[in-house]
Amino acid sequence: MENIKKIYFAIVFALIVAAFHLLKTQANTEIFIYLNSISSLFPKWIWANITFFGDGLFVFLMLSFFVRKNQHVLWSGFFSGLITLLLVNFLKSYFDIPRPAGVLDINSFNIIGPILKKRAFPSGHTATIFTLVGILGLYLKSTKIKIVLFSLGLLVGFSRIAVGAHWLSDILFGISIGLISSLIAYYLVQKLKIKSSIDVDLTFSGILLLTAIYFIAFYDSSFQEVFLLQLIFGTIFILKLSFDLFILIKHKDKSSLRL
């Protein structure tokens, strides 16, 4: 565990230094144009669906898979998500760095989805996916799974360049925020020594189920290409959480009868 924490700190330090260095150089623009052009080798729907894995609501609903499984992951995911949300929005407003579409001719690079021009730094999607990746990296034991998760996170980060929404500096700092948030949340949960209970699972599953219903019925991801993915995962979330609620209520009723 100590090794993974040291790795997180080393990555965060290196990426923060690299991000601020890029902000001061023309390389940030040159790298963006190059990577964005490379991404055009693949269909737009691929990048739209990959970038969706960094959507805040989607990542929040991924916590559904830990209901009745691991409440420490649930609480860590909740706290880290909240920290990430606050940090990202504060930094976006503080730095107020224009996105590629706010600086470059929009016909000079590939844009997938809405044309965004403001509040580039840091990347919210990248920070969000690395919040989840960071938490799972702290709790999971399998090195292979950790590598897969970090690779997925990097792919989501790259997709933000592919859709024309972010500079490389935004991605690097977004990764840092996600990992920092996950570490803070992990320490917080360990410090509070939160005990597992049916009531906690019931609360989480109820909130997540309502969120999943909104996600599948009303949520606009801004990408038409992700409709099928949103429908599939939304259905999975609703079915899983409905089953969890049924089991939890059944167990709670049995516990009440024993009392």
Backbone as CSV, one residue per row, in Angstrom:
resi,resn,N_x,N_y,N_z,CA_x,CA_y,CA_z,C_x,C_y,C_z
1,MET,0.826,-1.215,0.000,0.000,0.000,0.000,0.863,1.268,0.000
2,GLU,1.937,1.224,0.805,2.807,2.396,0.877,3.462,2.686,-0.468
3,ASN,3.757,1.629,-1.223,4.389,1.801,-2.536,3.476,2.547,-3.497
4,ILE,2.186,2.163,-3.522,1.248,2.808,-4.438,1.052,4.276,-4.058
5,LYS,1.081,4.582,-2.760,0.947,5.971,-2.318,2.150,6.801,-2.782
6,LYS,3.339,6.218,-2.652,4.551,6.912,-3.102,4.514,7.142,-4.604
7,ILE,4.000,6.137,-5.328,3.871,6.269,-6.783,2.916,7.404,-7.126
8,TYR,1.787,7.480,-6.403,0.809,8.554,-6.623,1.466,9.917,-6.434
9,PHE,2.173,10.079,-5.325,2.808,11.374,-5.031,3.840,11.736,-6.094
10,ALA,4.609,10.752,-6.558,5.619,11.000,-7.583,4.968,11.420,-8.894
11,ILE,3.880,10.727,-9.257,3.159,11.055,-10.490,2.572,12.464,-10.407
12,VAL,1.942,12.760,-9.276,1.306,14.068,-9.087,2.336,15.187,-9.210
13,PHE,3.461,15.034,-8.527,4.506,16.068,-8.568,5.015,16.280,-9.989
14,ALA,5.309,15.180,-10.681,5.854,15.265,-12.046,4.858,15.902,-13.002
15,LEU,3.589,15.530,-12.884,2.569,16.038,-13.804,2.243,17.510,-13.562
16,ILE,2.260,17.916,-12.304,2.006,19.330,-11.999,3.117,20.202,-12.580
17,VAL,4.353,19.773,-12.395,5.496,20.514,-12.962,5.377,20.578,-14.483
18,ALA,5.058,19.427,-15.103,4.944,19.379,-16.563,3.792,20.248,-17.066
19,ALA,2.672,20.233,-16.344,1.497,21.005,-16.762,1.782,22.501,-16.762
20,PHE,2.399,23.000,-15.688,2.676,24.435,-15.611,3.785,24.849,-16.585
21,HIS,4.688,23.928,-16.877,5.713,24.214,-17.877,5.076,24.374,-19.255
22,LEU,4.138,23.480,-19.577,3.462,23.542,-20.877,2.642,24.825,-21.023
23,LEU,2.070,25.279,-19.920,1.256,26.499,-19.967,2.070,27.716,-20.399
24,LYS,3.370,27.646,-20.178,4.231,28.783,-20.479,4.887,28.691,-21.853
25,THR,4.639,27.596,-22.568,5.330,27.401,-23.845,4.364,27.190,-25.012
26,GLN,4.889,27.351,-26.192,4.120,27.123,-27.413,3.895,25.630,-27.647
27,ALA,4.661,24.810,-26.956,4.567,23.358,-27.117,3.169,22.847,-26.787
28,ASN,2.492,23.525,-25.879,1.132,23.108,-25.502,0.215,23.093,-26.725
29,THR,0.317,24.144,-27.540,-0.498,24.236,-28.758,-0.033,23.230,-29.807
30,GLU,1.271,23.121,-29.984,1.821,22.220,-31.001,1.483,20.758,-30.700
31,ILE,1.591,20.390,-29.439,1.273,19.010,-29.048,-0.214,18.738,-29.230
32,PHE,-1.046,19.713,-28.878,-2.500,19.544,-29.048,-2.846,19.296,-30.510
33,ILE,-2.332,20.139,-31.394,-2.643,20.013,-32.825,-2.186,18.654,-33.365
34,TYR,-1.011,18.218,-32.931,-0.471,16.939,-33.403,-1.327,15.770,-32.909
35,LEU,-1.621,15.744,-31.613,-2.395,14.638,-31.047,-3.832,14.640,-31.559
36,ASN,-4.383,15.825,-31.718,-5.750,15.938,-32.231,-5.838,15.422,-33.653
37,SER,-4.811,15.698,-34.465,-4.806,15.236,-35.856,-4.661,13.715,-35.931
38,ILE,-3.854,13.146,-35.037,-3.682,11.694,-34.994,-5.002,11.002,-34.652
39,SER,-5.746,11.596,-33.734,-7.007,10.989,-33.290,-8.029,10.882,-34.418
40,SER,-7.881,11.706,-35.457,-8.836,11.692,-36.570,-8.736,10.419,-37.401
41,LEU,-7.739,9.585,-37.115,-7.606,8.306,-37.810,-8.709,7.333,-37.400
42,PHE,-9.342,7.631,-36.258,-10.413,6.786,-35.752,-11.755,7.515,-35.866
43,PRO,-12.862,6.765,-35.989,-14.197,7.380,-36.115,-14.550,8.261,-34.916
44,LYS,-15.322,9.284,-35.161,-15.693,10.224,-34.100,-16.469,9.556,-32.972
45,TRP,-17.311,8.570,-33.306,-18.141,7.946,-32.278,-17.297,7.204,-31.243
46,ILE,-16.123,6.743,-31.642,-15.249,6.053,-30.690,-14.783,7.018,-29.605
47,TRP,-14.315,8.194,-30.018,-13.817,9.167,-29.050,-14.943,9.728,-28.195
48,ALA,-16.121,9.905,-28.786,-17.267,10.403,-28.028,-17.633,9.421,-26.913
49,ASN,-17.612,8.131,-27.228,-17.959,7.117,-26.228,-16.865,6.961,-25.179
50,ILE,-15.619,7.069,-25.588,-14.524,6.969,-24.623,-14.550,8.152,-23.655
51,THR,-14.776,9.345,-24.186,-14.788,10.541,-23.330,-15.948,10.506,-22.346
52,PHE,-17.012,9.757,-22.682,-18.183,9.643,-21.815,-17.838,8.940,-20.499
53,PHE,-16.785,8.113,-20.517,-16.372,7.416,-19.300,-15.795,8.374,-18.259
54,GLY,-15.551,9.617,-18.661,-15.090,10.617,-17.712,-16.192,11.555,-17.268
55,ASP,-17.407,11.294,-17.726,-18.559,12.122,-17.333,-18.813,11.969,-15.834
56,GLY,-19.026,13.079,-15.158,-19.183,13.066,-13.709,-20.324,12.196,-13.211
57,LEU,-21.483,12.297,-13.845,-22.641,11.526,-13.412,-22.423,10.035,-13.662
58,PHE,-21.812,9.721,-14.784,-21.529,8.326,-15.118,-20.577,7.712,-14.085
59,VAL,-19.508,8.430,-13.753,-18.528,7.920,-12.792,-19.159,7.764,-11.413
60,PHE,-20.015,8.709,-11.029,-20.727,8.599,-9.754,-21.558,7.317,-9.712
61,LEU,-22.226,7.010,-10.810,-23.065,5.812,-10.869,-22.238,4.534,-10.881
62,MET,-20.974,4.618,-11.239,-20.104,3.440,-11.192,-19.933,2.937,-9.759
63,LEU,-20.204,3.791,-8.786,-20.150,3.374,-7.385,-21.225,2.337,-7.076
64,SER,-22.204,2.209,-7.974,-23.274,1.220,-7.793,-22.712,-0.192,-7.619
65,PHE,-21.604,-0.461,-8.285,-21.025,-1.806,-8.250,-20.393,-2.151,-6.902
66,PHE,-20.331,-1.158,-5.992,-19.732,-1.417,-4.686,-20.760,-1.417,-3.557
67,VAL,-22.032,-1.177,-3.896,-23.103,-1.301,-2.917,-23.193,-2.766,-2.500
68,ARG,-23.246,-3.014,-1.208,-23.264,-4.368,-0.615,-21.942,-5.101,-0.780
69,LYS,-20.929,-4.429,-1.309,-19.634,-5.061,-1.531,-18.543,-4.460,-0.644
70,ASN,-18.370,-3.146,-0.731,-17.292,-2.486,0.000,-17.679,-1.040,0.291
71,GLN,-18.119,-0.792,1.531,-18.558,0.558,1.884,-17.395,1.535,1.990
72,HIS,-16.185,1.038,2.238,-15.031,1.929,2.267,-14.799,2.537,0.887
73,VAL,-14.983,1.731,-0.167,-14.853,2.251,-1.533,-15.967,3.249,-1.821
74,LEU,-17.167,2.945,-1.339,-18.308,3.855,-1.530,-18.022,5.222,-0.907
75,TRP,-17.614,5.207,0.365,-17.338,6.472,1.043,-16.139,7.198,0.427
76,SER,-15.107,6.442,0.097,-13.923,7.046,-0.521,-14.275,7.659,-1.867
77,GLY,-15.099,6.945,-2.641,-15.535,7.458,-3.931,-16.371,8.714,-3.784
78,PHE,-17.236,8.715,-2.774,-18.095,9.883,-2.530,-17.259,11.099,-2.134
79,PHE,-16.376,10.925,-1.158,-15.550,12.044,-0.677,-14.588,12.545,-1.751
80,SER,-13.950,11.617,-2.466,-12.996,12.026,-3.502,-13.709,12.738,-4.647
81,GLY,-14.914,12.272,-4.978,-15.689,12.929,-6.026,-16.050,14.353,-5.639
82,LEU,-16.414,14.530,-4.369,-16.769,15.869,-3.872,-15.551,16.792,-3.889
83,ILE,-14.401,16.276,-3.452,-13.164,17.066,-3.452,-12.781,17.459,-4.873
84,THR,-12.871,16.505,-5.782,-12.543,16.774,-7.188,-13.459,17.836,-7.769
85,LEU,-14.749,17.711,-7.492,-15.734,18.679,-7.998,-15.394,20.093,-7.543
86,LEU,-15.077,20.242,-6.270,-14.764,21.566,-5.716,-13.457,22.111,-6.291
87,LEU,-12.430,21.253,-6.344,-11.124,21.700,-6.849,-11.183,22.089,-8.323
88,VAL,-11.813,21.256,-9.132,-11.881,21.513,-10.573,-12.611,22.817,-10.861
89,ASN,-13.751,23.011,-10.228,-14.536,24.221,-10.497,-13.834,25.475,-9.986
90,PHE,-13.161,25.359,-8.845,-12.415,26.508,-8.330,-11.278,26.882,-9.278
91,LEU,-10.502,25.880,-9.700,-9.345,26.137,-10.566,-9.762,26.610,-11.956
92,LYS,-10.855,26.082,-12.476,-11.346,26.537,-13.784,-11.675,28.029,-13.735
93,SER,-12.328,28.437,-12.649,-12.703,29.847,-12.505,-11.484,30.722,-12.205
94,TYR,-10.560,30.188,-11.408,-9.379,30.963,-11.004,-8.458,31.238,-12.188
95,PHE,-8.139,30.199,-12.945,-7.209,30.360,-14.073,-7.918,30.884,-15.326
96,ASP,-9.147,30.434,-15.550,-9.971,30.879,-16.687,-9.188,30.861,-18.004
97,ILE,-8.538,29.740,-18.263,-7.733,29.582,-19.483,-8.639,29.159,-20.640
98,PRO,-8.522,29.822,-21.789,-9.372,29.450,-22.932,-9.039,28.061,-23.479
99,ARG,-10.037,27.391,-23.983,-9.857,26.093,-24.617,-9.327,26.301,-26.035
100,PRO,-8.962,25.201,-26.701,-8.452,25.332,-28.077,-9.386,26.111,-29.001
101,ALA,-10.701,25.876,-28.885,-11.661,26.570,-29.754,-11.757,28.058,-29.440
102,GLY,-11.246,28.452,-28.263,-11.266,29.863,-27.892,-10.025,30.599,-28.352
103,VAL,-9.058,29.855,-28.897,-7.789,30.436,-29.338,-7.524,30.173,-30.816
104,LEU,-7.758,28.943,-31.235,-7.452,28.531,-32.604,-8.672,28.631,-33.513
105,ASP,-8.425,28.677,-34.798,-9.508,28.621,-35.787,-10.168,27.240,-35.667
106,ILE,-11.482,27.212,-35.461,-12.170,25.938,-35.230,-12.132,25.026,-36.458
107,ASN,-11.750,25.567,-37.590,-11.625,24.745,-38.799,-10.219,24.150,-38.956
108,SER,-9.330,24.500,-38.016,-7.950,24.034,-38.117,-7.690,22.746,-37.331
109,PHE,-8.692,22.271,-36.596,-8.540,21.026,-35.844,-9.901,20.338,-35.716
110,ASN,-9.888,19.118,-35.235,-11.112,18.317,-35.139,-11.863,18.596,-33.841
111,ILE,-13.162,18.844,-33.986,-14.023,19.041,-32.823,-15.155,18.017,-32.886
112,ILE,-15.341,17.305,-31.792,-16.432,16.342,-31.682,-17.314,16.784,-30.523
113,GLY,-18.597,16.951,-30.780,-19.490,17.413,-29.727,-19.588,18.923,-29.694
114,PRO,-20.012,19.489,-28.561,-20.202,20.942,-28.460,-18.889,21.712,-28.572
115,ILE,-18.974,22.925,-29.099,-17.792,23.790,-29.208,-17.650,24.565,-27.902
116,LEU,-16.617,24.229,-27.147,-16.363,24.862,-25.859,-15.165,25.794,-25.984
117,LYS,-15.267,26.981,-25.385,-14.208,27.973,-25.560,-13.551,28.449,-24.266
118,LYS,-14.193,28.228,-23.130,-13.671,28.770,-21.878,-13.417,27.677,-20.838
119,ARG,-12.755,28.086,-19.742,-12.550,27.232,-18.566,-11.918,25.883,-18.922
120,ALA,-10.725,25.957,-19.502,-10.047,24.733,-19.944,-9.317,24.012,-18.818
121,PHE,-8.665,24.773,-17.963,-7.707,24.210,-17.002,-8.306,24.094,-15.611
122,PRO,-8.350,22.868,-15.061,-7.907,21.564,-15.595,-9.061,20.828,-16.285
123,SER,-8.786,19.651,-16.821,-9.824,18.844,-17.466,-10.678,18.143,-16.413
124,GLY,-11.963,18.477,-16.383,-12.868,17.861,-15.417,-13.081,16.384,-15.669
125,HIS,-13.224,16.000,-16.935,-13.423,14.584,-17.274,-12.221,13.748,-16.840
126,THR,-11.022,14.265,-17.098,-9.811,13.533,-16.732,-9.684,13.424,-15.215
127,ALA,-9.934,14.526,-14.518,-9.873,14.504,-13.051,-10.887,13.514,-12.484
128,THR,-12.072,13.475,-13.083,-13.134,12.601,-12.587,-12.789,11.127,-12.752
129,ILE,-12.337,10.738,-13.946,-12.015,9.328,-14.172,-10.828,8.912,-13.310
130,PHE,-9.871,9.814,-13.084,-8.714,9.453,-12.267,-9.031,9.498,-10.773
131,THR,-10.125,10.125,-10.411,-10.600,10.029,-9.036,-11.029,8.586,-8.758
132,LEU,-11.794,8.014,-9.698,-12.229,6.619,-9.562,-11.047,5.661,-9.697
133,VAL,-10.210,5.891,-10.706,-9.027,5.043,-10.917,-8.120,5.090,-9.683
134,GLY,-7.945,6.289,-9.127,-7.097,6.452,-7.954,-7.615,5.693,-6.750
135,ILE,-8.921,5.778,-6.506,-9.527,5.071,-5.380,-9.387,3.563,-5.549
136,LEU,-9.715,3.066,-6.717,-9.622,1.628,-6.962,-8.178,1.147,-6.881
137,GLY,-7.255,1.990,-7.321,-5.840,1.638,-7.240,-5.360,1.471,-5.806
138,LEU,-6.005,2.198,-4.879,-5.630,2.113,-3.467,-6.233,0.890,-2.774
139,TYR,-7.363,0.427,-3.280,-8.056,-0.691,-2.629,-7.794,-2.047,-3.292
140,LEU,-7.599,-2.061,-4.603,-7.390,-3.331,-5.303,-5.973,-3.858,-5.111
141,LYS,-5.845,-5.158,-5.122,-4.540,-5.782,-4.928,-3.872,-6.166,-6.248
142,SER,-4.675,-6.456,-7.266,-4.141,-6.928,-8.532,-3.425,-5.817,-9.306
143,THR,-2.137,-6.006,-9.554,-1.358,-5.035,-10.318,-1.855,-4.947,-11.756
144,LYS,-2.246,-6.082,-12.316,-2.727,-6.112,-13.697,-3.990,-5.272,-13.859
145,ILE,-4.904,-5.397,-12.900,-6.143,-4.614,-12.957,-5.839,-3.126,-12.813
146,LYS,-4.894,-2.797,-11.947,-4.501,-1.395,-11.763,-3.948,-0.810,-13.060
147,ILE,-3.134,-1.598,-13.755,-2.567,-1.143,-15.026,-3.671,-0.910,-16.057
148,VAL,-4.646,-1.821,-16.089,-5.779,-1.680,-17.020,-6.561,-0.411,-16.703
149,LEU,-6.814,-0.173,-15.423,-7.580,1.005,-15.005,-6.843,2.306,-15.347
150,PHE,-5.545,2.341,-15.078,-4.760,3.546,-15.393,-4.701,3.767,-16.903
151,SER,-4.636,2.684,-17.657,-4.630,2.796,-19.123,-5.956,3.367,-19.620
152,LEU,-7.060,2.898,-19.024,-8.385,3.419,-19.375,-8.468,4.910,-19.048
153,GLY,-7.925,5.285,-17.878,-7.928,6.695,-17.489,-7.153,7.555,-18.472
154,LEU,-6.000,7.067,-18.890,-5.182,7.809,-19.872,-5.904,7.930,-21.208
155,LEU,-6.622,6.879,-21.575,-7.372,6.905,-22.834,-8.491,7.947,-22.781
156,VAL,-9.153,8.035,-21.633,-10.193,9.054,-21.452,-9.569,10.441,-21.520
157,GLY,-8.410,10.604,-20.887,-7.713,11.887,-20.937,-7.350,12.266,-22.358
158,PHE,-6.820,11.295,-23.114,-6.464,11.552,-24.517,-7.702,11.907,-25.337
159,SER,-8.836,11.303,-24.994,-10.073,11.569,-25.745,-10.500,13.026,-25.625
160,ARG,-10.111,13.686,-24.533,-10.459,15.100,-24.358,-9.700,15.971,-25.357
161,ILE,-8.509,15.508,-25.750,-7.767,16.185,-26.809,-8.385,15.822,-28.154
162,ALA,-8.777,14.555,-28.292,-9.354,14.072,-29.545,-10.647,14.798,-29.904
163,VAL,-11.456,15.134,-28.893,-12.721,15.831,-29.172,-12.510,17.339,-29.290
164,GLY,-11.255,17.775,-29.100,-10.931,19.195,-29.275,-11.284,20.075,-28.106
165,ALA,-11.421,19.477,-26.895,-11.890,20.244,-25.737,-10.778,20.723,-24.812
166,HIS,-9.592,20.073,-24.881,-8.553,20.397,-23.898,-7.140,20.343,-24.459
167,TRP,-6.274,21.130,-23.808,-4.838,21.089,-24.050,-4.233,19.947,-23.232
168,LEU,-3.007,19.568,-23.572,-2.324,18.521,-22.820,-2.116,18.936,-21.367
169,SER,-1.834,20.211,-21.135,-1.634,20.702,-19.762,-2.878,20.475,-18.906
170,ASP,-4.057,20.625,-19.497,-5.312,20.386,-18.767,-5.423,18.929,-18.336
171,ILE,-5.002,18.035,-19.234,-5.082,16.599,-18.966,-4.137,16.220,-17.832
172,LEU,-2.900,16.691,-17.910,-1.900,16.350,-16.903,-2.317,16.827,-15.515
173,PHE,-2.832,18.045,-15.448,-3.249,18.564,-14.145,-4.524,17.867,-13.671
174,GLY,-5.375,17.472,-14.611,-6.586,16.732,-14.255,-6.246,15.393,-13.603
175,ILE,-5.250,14.702,-14.153,-4.792,13.442,-13.555,-4.321,13.690,-12.122
176,SER,-3.567,14.760,-11.940,-3.032,15.092,-10.616,-4.156,15.329,-9.607
177,ILE,-5.163,16.071,-10.012,-6.277,16.352,-9.110,-7.005,15.068,-8.724
178,GLY,-7.234,14.193,-9.708,-7.919,12.935,-9.428,-7.163,12.096,-8.415
179,LEU,-5.851,11.996,-8.575,-5.030,11.185,-7.674,-4.926,11.829,-6.290
180,ILE,-4.784,13.155,-6.249,-4.719,13.857,-4.963,-6.027,13.670,-4.193
181,SER,-7.144,13.837,-4.897,-8.455,13.697,-4.269,-8.663,12.294,-3.719
182,SER,-8.225,11.295,-4.478,-8.387,9.911,-4.038,-7.557,9.634,-2.790
183,LEU,-6.347,10.193,-2.725,-5.505,10.011,-1.544,-6.111,10.683,-0.315
184,ILE,-6.596,11.905,-0.478,-7.216,12.630,0.641,-8.432,11.870,1.148
185,ALA,-9.264,11.407,0.223,-10.477,10.682,0.597,-10.140,9.366,1.290
186,TYR,-9.132,8.689,0.782,-8.717,7.410,1.371,-8.277,7.620,2.822
187,TYR,-7.441,8.615,3.069,-6.973,8.904,4.423,-8.137,9.334,5.320
188,LEU,-9.067,10.089,4.759,-10.216,10.567,5.526,-11.087,9.405,5.993
189,VAL,-11.361,8.471,5.090,-12.181,7.304,5.430,-11.478,6.438,6.479
190,GLN,-10.154,6.275,6.332,-9.398,5.501,7.317,-9.413,6.195,8.678
191,LYS,-9.322,7.516,8.666,-9.291,8.303,9.904,-10.633,8.251,10.624
192,LEU,-11.720,8.352,9.864,-13.056,8.364,10.457,-13.484,6.983,10.948
193,LYS,-12.840,5.926,10.420,-13.152,4.544,10.797,-14.648,4.249,10.668
194,ILE,-15.176,4.550,9.498,-16.608,4.358,9.235,-16.943,2.866,9.241
195,LYS,-17.947,2.498,10.013,-18.362,1.098,10.101,-19.425,0.786,9.063
196,SER,-19.408,-0.431,8.575,-20.390,-0.861,7.576,-21.750,-1.073,8.237
197,SER,-22.808,-0.740,7.493,-24.164,-0.964,8.009,-25.144,-1.069,6.847
198,ILE,-26.248,-1.737,7.101,-27.284,-1.872,6.079,-27.861,-0.510,5.727
199,ASP,-27.990,0.366,6.727,-28.575,1.690,6.495,-27.738,2.512,5.512
200,VAL,-26.410,2.390,5.603,-25.534,3.108,4.680,-25.747,2.596,3.262
201,ASP,-25.779,1.279,3.105,-26.013,0.685,1.791,-27.384,1.078,1.247
202,LEU,-28.388,1.101,2.111,-29.734,1.502,1.697,-29.747,2.942,1.205
203,THR,-29.066,3.818,1.928,-29.017,5.237,1.544,-28.309,5.428,0.207
204,PHE,-27.141,4.805,0.079,-26.375,4.921,-1.167,-27.155,4.351,-2.348
205,SER,-27.731,3.160,-2.164,-28.450,2.516,-3.268,-29.684,3.310,-3.670
206,GLY,-30.376,3.913,-2.689,-31.547,4.729,-2.997,-31.192,5.972,-3.793
207,ILE,-30.141,6.676,-3.340,-29.683,7.884,-4.045,-29.183,7.537,-5.443
208,LEU,-28.411,6.465,-5.526,-27.863,6.050,-6.817,-28.954,5.604,-7.776
209,LEU,-29.991,4.927,-7.260,-31.090,4.479,-8.119,-31.844,5.673,-8.701
210,LEU,-32.129,6.670,-7.892,-32.800,7.875,-8.388,-31.932,8.584,-9.430
211,THR,-30.624,8.602,-9.166,-29.688,9.209,-10.120,-29.665,8.437,-11.433
212,ALA,-29.708,7.105,-11.342,-29.692,6.256,-12.538,-30.946,6.461,-13.384
213,ILE,-32.083,6.659,-12.734,-33.338,6.909,-13.453,-33.246,8.237,-14.202
214,TYR,-32.718,9.248,-13.505,-32.508,10.550,-14.165,-31.521,10.407,-15.317
215,PHE,-30.465,9.644,-15.093,-29.397,9.435,-16.080,-29.946,8.850,-17.380
216,ILE,-30.837,7.891,-17.269,-31.340,7.215,-18.465,-32.519,7.949,-19.104
217,ALA,-33.251,8.727,-18.305,-34.466,9.363,-18.818,-34.283,10.819,-19.246
218,PHE,-33.412,11.544,-18.560,-33.348,12.987,-18.798,-31.951,13.546,-19.070
219,TYR,-30.915,12.837,-18.713,-29.574,13.407,-18.756,-29.073,13.614,-20.181
220,ASP,-28.576,14.823,-20.460,-28.025,15.165,-21.766,-26.509,15.193,-21.665
221,SER,-25.847,14.250,-22.308,-24.392,14.142,-22.248,-23.687,15.097,-23.206
222,SER,-24.437,15.734,-24.091,-23.913,16.645,-25.122,-23.291,15.908,-26.299
223,PHE,-23.314,14.575,-26.265,-22.782,13.771,-27.369,-23.864,12.807,-27.859
224,GLN,-24.364,13.045,-29.068,-25.395,12.163,-29.623,-24.887,10.734,-29.801
225,GLU,-23.586,10.596,-30.019,-23.001,9.284,-30.304,-23.041,8.327,-29.117
226,VAL,-23.282,8.844,-27.907,-23.207,7.982,-26.720,-24.575,7.491,-26.260
227,PHE,-25.613,7.747,-27.039,-26.966,7.389,-26.614,-27.081,5.906,-26.253
228,LEU,-26.546,5.032,-27.110,-26.649,3.592,-26.874,-25.879,3.184,-25.615
229,LEU,-24.680,3.729,-25.451,-23.878,3.432,-24.268,-24.580,3.904,-23.000
230,GLN,-25.157,5.087,-23.077,-25.887,5.641,-21.941,-27.093,4.774,-21.601
231,LEU,-27.791,4.290,-22.616,-28.960,3.442,-22.415,-28.563,2.103,-21.789
232,ILE,-27.499,1.506,-22.297,-27.050,0.200,-21.800,-26.613,0.294,-20.337
233,PHE,-25.733,1.256,-20.049,-25.242,1.382,-18.678,-26.335,1.858,-17.730
234,GLY,-27.203,2.748,-18.205,-28.309,3.203,-17.375,-29.202,2.046,-16.965
235,THR,-29.484,1.156,-17.903,-30.305,-0.021,-17.621,-29.617,-0.944,-16.625
236,ILE,-28.303,-1.132,-16.808,-27.526,-1.988,-15.889,-27.547,-1.399,-14.478
237,PHE,-27.352,-0.094,-14.379,-27.361,0.558,-13.067,-28.711,0.376,-12.379
238,ILE,-29.791,0.603,-13.113,-31.130,0.509,-12.528,-31.433,-0.912,-12.071
239,LEU,-31.122,-1.898,-12.898,-31.382,-3.296,-12.545,-30.546,-3.710,-11.328
240,LYS,-29.271,-3.334,-11.325,-28.381,-3.708,-10.236,-28.829,-3.075,-8.925
241,LEU,-29.147,-1.787,-8.957,-29.532,-1.070,-7.748,-30.909,-1.501,-7.241
242,SER,-31.813,-1.821,-8.152,-33.140,-2.327,-7.753,-32.996,-3.653,-7.013
243,PHE,-32.125,-4.517,-7.529,-31.865,-5.801,-6.882,-31.228,-5.588,-5.516
244,ASP,-30.267,-4.656,-5.444,-29.611,-4.353,-4.168,-30.623,-3.872,-3.138
245,LEU,-31.504,-2.981,-3.549,-32.515,-2.460,-2.628,-33.432,-3.573,-2.135
246,PHE,-33.816,-4.452,-3.027,-34.682,-5.580,-2.662,-34.009,-6.452,-1.600
247,ILE,-32.741,-6.792,-1.810,-31.991,-7.628,-0.873,-31.789,-6.910,0.463
248,LEU,-31.443,-5.638,0.396,-31.177,-4.870,1.617,-32.437,-4.696,2.465
249,ILE,-33.546,-4.388,1.819,-34.805,-4.231,2.547,-35.216,-5.560,3.172
250,LYS,-35.013,-6.635,2.439,-35.333,-7.975,2.942,-34.499,-8.295,4.180
251,HIS,-33.195,-7.998,4.125,-32.316,-8.251,5.260,-32.667,-7.368,6.447
252,LYS,-33.032,-6.124,6.176,-33.380,-5.201,7.264,-34.654,-5.659,7.961
253,ASP,-35.626,-6.132,7.183,-36.871,-6.643,7.766,-36.600,-7.837,8.669
254,LYS,-35.704,-8.716,8.235,-35.359,-9.889,9.043,-34.670,-9.473,10.332
255,SER,-33.806,-8.448,10.237,-33.099,-7.954,11.407,-34.077,-7.335,12.405
256,SER,-35.097,-6.649,11.871,-36.093,-6.010,12.736,-36.924,-7.046,13.461
257,LEU,-37.234,-8.152,12.785,-38.035,-9.220,13.381,-37.280,-9.894,14.524
258,ARG,-35.956,-10.028,14.376,-35.149,-10.653,15.426,-35.126,-9.802,16.683
259,LEU,-35.158,-8.461,16.477,-35.179,-7.544,17.613,-36.531,-7.575,18.325
